[in-house]
Amino acid sequence: MYELYSHPNSTYSKRVHIYLKFRNLEYETIHVALDKLENRKKPFLAINPYGKVPVLKDGEFLLAESSAIIRYLEEKHKFQNPLFPEELQKKAILSQMINQCESEFCFPGSVIYFAKKFVPEENWETKRMKDSSKRIGRHFDIIETILAKENYLFGNQFGILEILYAPFIENVAMMETKIPKPVEDWIIRVLDEPTVKQVLKP
């Protein structure tokens, strides 16, 4: 059975929980107490020297980074309905979109989320936060061109991109940016997926 080192408030951990439930893969959750800085102590640093969750343990094999974990499990199990296409150019486009999810939404979103959640308002880096909101708004305008025609971002079905976005779009109200109607409708669809609700709203 797989073991997943995670914390319930970790958005990146939530991605892997959603995926594992989506694929009905059995696993055990190993709680890492981030609030007690357990991730910075030697036992966990021996598992992941970067001190981050999630980490997947498959026998003696350890793997960090949520998107890498999901890709590994997809390739290992060879599901009949794979989330990654076989065709080279389609696979490349999906990889591009995954990178854009991380750099154009999740990273700037984390800047805003972390400040609002953990930093006193008088210490906010307001310019950086505003720049992050603009970046997210531009990203939404770009993905709107897809979602104006399709219900989902790739292959017109719930897939890897929705799994990666889900724990972050849960906090989209914090981002203080205009959300185009097709993107708003997509967010509602994603958050209404059974496996997403199971993880985000247990």
Buried (B, 14 or more C-beta within 10 A) or exposed (E): EBBBBBBEEBBBBBBBBBBBBBBEBEBEBBEBEBEEEBBEEEEBEEBBEEBBBBBBBBEEEBBBBBBEBBBBBBEEEEEEEEBBBEEEEEEEEBEEBBEBBBEBBBBBBBBBBEBBEEEEEEEEEEEEBEEBBEBBBEBBEEBBEBBEEBBBBBBEEBBBBBBBBBBBBBBBEBBBBEBBEBBBBBBEBBBEBEBBEEBBEE
